[in-house]
Amino acid sequence: MQHDQADLSDQLLSKIESYLLNGDRVGAVNYAIQEDLWAHALIISSCVGKELWQQVIAGFVDREMNATTEMRQTRTFHNIAGSNQPLRVMYSLFSGVGPAAMKEFVLHDIQYVNVPYGTVSSKPPVDVNQLIKWRDTVAILLANRTSRDSEALTALGDMMKEQGWIEAAHICYLLSPQSSIHSGLDTMNVRWTLMGSDTCSIESIRLTEIYELGYQLKHTNCLPFLQGYKLAHAWILSDYGLFNEAQRYHEAIDEAVRSNTKESPYLNQSLINQLTAFESHLENVTGKKTSVDPSSWLKPKFQKKTLTSLWGSLEGSFTKFVSGEELAQEPAPSRKSTEIMGRFI
């Protein structure tokens, strides 16, 4: 009997979750009412609109406060109790707590440990089975936008990063640009620099270059902090004898520096000097004078209409559940960068 009740709880909660995953709050409210889950209906309707919320309250009053003796004797009640991470987080966000809602993502079993000076609380390692639901939590947040959901996504990214799930953390940061600073390692409060890794590698540089390509299809500027990494990548290509590819990197970086319209501490004289030194190196080893080609494959030129459609296509293929408008971040104050821009990083 208890097993059947647990299965019913999971079934009902999963159904509400599926409605919210599709962004259908009204459908979730109607289903909750249908199953006599008035607490769920009241929570969700409070974030839909005043009219629906009032309708739910009226239905609740009629159902719970006007029941006849016959209705009380024949009515079936659902004793619903389950563990649903996405709903826990979403309901907390509906209450307006913002990033604090992520406390509901992972349930810590606080234990007490005896030490010489007394007893202290201790949190055991997070169960992996709790972390694997991060995708569902991200999806339900993006399908039901709230005023502080960007901060909540950043908080989830911080949590995943703390547990060593770097790729998951970076996806959370990527989807919350308003509150997740993407810049060089020495930028204050930076959340991520190279995609997919907390350390510098050719793979992480190339992944970030691909992201920059998509970024430039919607924005006019490059990622200033990435140009030093790209120059290091170009040196490596040159060391392997891939001079044509290295020259294309040189052209792309040169064009990015020349065309950038926002002041950045990363596009500094040190970078320009090293770019010039690399240009001389290429001329010496190839015997050819380098030239900046604006149509370089790393700096493609598109018409405005093509830009818009291609960016939309990239966004759609990256994730089917992304929604909402990106807010422009304020430019960082001008300062001298302390990040190494040398030949090797």
N, C-alpha and C positions, 0 to 999 in steps of 0.2 A: 504493500500500500504506500509506504513512504517512498519507495523507488519510483512508483508511478507518479506520485506528486512531484518529485524532483524532475522527472522527465517533462511533466506538464509545465513546470516553472520555466525550464530551459526553452521549451517550445514557444511559450507566450512571449518571453523576453526577446528571443531571437526574432520573432515576427515584428515586434516593435522596433528592434534594431534595424531590420531590413527596410522598414518604411523610412526611418531616419537616414539610412545610408543612401537612399534615393532622394533625400531632401524633401520628402513628403510628410511634413509635420501634421498637416490636417488629417492625412490618412492614418498616421500613428495615433492621433487623438481619437478618431472614430473607432479604430480597432480596440484601443484601451477601454473606451466606453462600452463597446460590444461585449468585452470580456469582464466587465465590472472592475476594471483596474483604475479606479478613480484617482488615486494618487498620481499615477503616471499621466493620466489625462490632464489633470490640473497643472502639473509641472510643465508639460510640453505646450499646452495651450497658452500658458502665461507668456510664452515667447513667440506666439503667432500673432495675436492681436487682442485688443480689449473685448471686441464683440464675441469672438470664439470663447475666450476665457469666461465671459459672463454666461454664455450658453452652457458651458461645461458645469459651472457652479449651479445653474438652475437645474440641470439634469441630476447633479449630485444631490441637491436638496430634495428633489422630487423622489429620487430612487431610495435615498437613505433615511429621509426624515418623514416621508408620507407613506411608508409601507404599512399595508393592512396586516392583520393577524394571519390571514391565509397566505399572503406573499412571504411573510417571514418564515412560515412553516415549509413552504415548497421551494424557496429560493436556494440555489446552489452557490456556495462561496468558494473562491479560489484562494488557497493559502499560498501566495506566491513569494518565494524567497530563493534567490539565485545569485550567482556571481557573474556579472557581465561588465567587463572593463569599459567598452565603448560607452555604454549607457551611464555608468558611474561618472565617467569624465564629462559626458555631454550634459547630464543633469546638473552637475556642479557648475559648468559654464553657463547654463541657463540661469543660474542663481546670481551670476555676475561676479564670481570670485576671480576670474581671469586665470593667470598661470597657476594659482594655488589649486586649481582643479586637477592638476597632474598628480597631486597627492593620492588621488583615487586610482591612478593607473596601476600602481604597484602597492599591494598590501603587505606591509612588513610585519613579521611575527617577532615582536620585541621580546627578547629574552633577558634574563637578569643573571649577571655573572658575579660571583663572590671574589672580591679582591681584598688585600690586607687592610685597607682602610674602609671597607664597607661593601655595599652592593651597588653595582652600576648597571644601567640598561645597555643592551648590545643588539645590533641589528644583524642577523645572519645574511649571507649572500642572497641576492635576489634570484628567485626561481626562474629559470629560462622559460618555463611554460607561461609565465606572466609577460615576459618581454616579447614573445613571438606575436602577440596581438597588436603590436604597434601600428601595423598597416591599417587594421580596421579602425583603430582610434583616430589615426590621421584622416582616413576617408570620411568618417562621420563628422569630424570637425569641419572639413572643407565643404561638406554637403549642407551644413547648418551653420552659416556664418554668424558669429556673435561679435560684440564690440571689441573684445580682447582676445580673440582666437589666435591672432598672430603671436602674442606673448605666450599663450598656452603651447603653441607649436614649438616655440623656442625653448620653453621649459622642458617639453618632451625630448627635444634634441639634446639638451644638457643632460637629461637623465640617461638617455641611450649612450651618449658619449662617455659618461661616468662608468657605465657597465661594459665599455669596450666595443659597442656596436657603432663603429665610426660611420659606415655607409648609411645606416638608418638615421643617425644624428644629422648627417649632411643633407639628407633628403628633407628632414624637418626644417633645417635652416634654409634650404633652397626655397621651400614653400612659405617661409615667413620672413621675407626680406625687410619688412618694416621694422622688425625687432631683432634680426640676426645679422650683425655686421659681417660682411664678406670683404676682407681686405688683407693687407700684409700682416705678418706675425707680430710686428711691433705696434700695430694700431690698438688703441685703447678699446677694451671690451669686444675685441674681434672674436667671432664664433668659429669661423673656418677660413682656410686659405686655399689649399689645394684639395680638389674634390676626391673623396673616397679614401683619404689617408691623412694621418696627423704628421707624417714624415714626408720628406721630399723624395720623390722617385720619378723616373721617366714616365711610368704609367699615370701617376697622379698629375704630373704636368700636362700630359696629353689629354687626359680627361677634362682638365680645367680649360685647356685650349679649345676643346670642342664646345664646352659651355660658353666660353667667350664668343665663339663664332655665333651661337644662337643669341647671345646677349646683344651683339652688335647689329643683329638684324632688326632689333627694336629700339636700341639706343644708339646715339651717334658716337659715343666715346668707347674706348677700349677699357679693359681692366688694368689700370696703371701698375698695380703691384705685380702683375703677372709678367710684365715685359722683361724684368730681370731674370725670371725663371726661363722664359723663352730664349733669352740670349745664352743662358747656360746650356739649354737644350741644343742650340745652334752650334756651340763649341763642341759638344759631344758628337754631333753629326759630322762636323768637320774632322774631328779626330779619327772617325771611322772612314774618312774619305768620301763622304756623301756631300760633296761641295755644292752641287746644284740645290739640294734640299736646304743646306745651311744658308745659301745665298737667299733663298726664298724667305727663310726666317728673318734674315737681316733686313730684307725689303719690307716685310710685314711690320717688324718692330719700328723701323725708321718711319714708315707711313703712320703708324699708331701715335708715335711721339709728335710728329708734325701736325697731325690732324686733331689731336686732343684739344678740347676747348675748355676743360676744367683744370684748374691748378691742382697739382698733386705732388706730395713730397717724394713720390717714387719716380716721377719723370724728372730727375734732377741732372745736374751737370756730370755727376759720377757715371750715371747710366749712359749719357751721351758720349763721354770720353771712352767708355768701354765699347760702345757700339762703333765708334770711329776706329778703335784699335782692331776690332773684329773685321771691319771693312778692309783695313790694310792687310790683315792676315789673309783674307780671302784673295785679295789681289796678288799677294806674293805667291800663294800656293797654286793659283789657277792661271796666273798671267793675264787675267781679264779684269777690266775695270768694272766695279759693281755699279749698278744703277737702280734707282727706285722705280719699281713698276707698280702703279696703283691698282692694276688688275691682278695682283698676286693672288694665288688660290687661298691664302690665309686672310686676305682682305678683299672679299668679293664685293662687287658693286651691283646693286639691284635697284630697280625702279621702286617707287613708293608702294605701288599696288602689290608688287611681288613681295616686298618686305613684309607687308601686313599679312598676306595670305600664307607665306612660308613660316613666319613666326607662329601663326595660329596652328599650322599643321604640326610644328615641332612641339608646341605645348600639348596638343591633343594626343600625340603619340607618346609623349613622356608620361603623362598620367591622365586618365579619363575622368578623374574626379577633381581636377583643379578648377576652382571658381573664385570669383572676386577680382578686384582691380589692384594692381601693384601700386603702392604709394612711393613716390620718389624719396630717397634718403637725402638728408642734408649733407652737403660735402664736408669732409673732415677739415679742420682748421689747418692752415699752412704750417708746416714744420719740417725739420730736417729728418729724413728717414734714417733709422739705425739698422735697418734690415740689410743683410749682406747682399750685394749685387755683383759679386765677383764671378770669375769664370766658372767655378764650381760651387754648388750650393750644398 
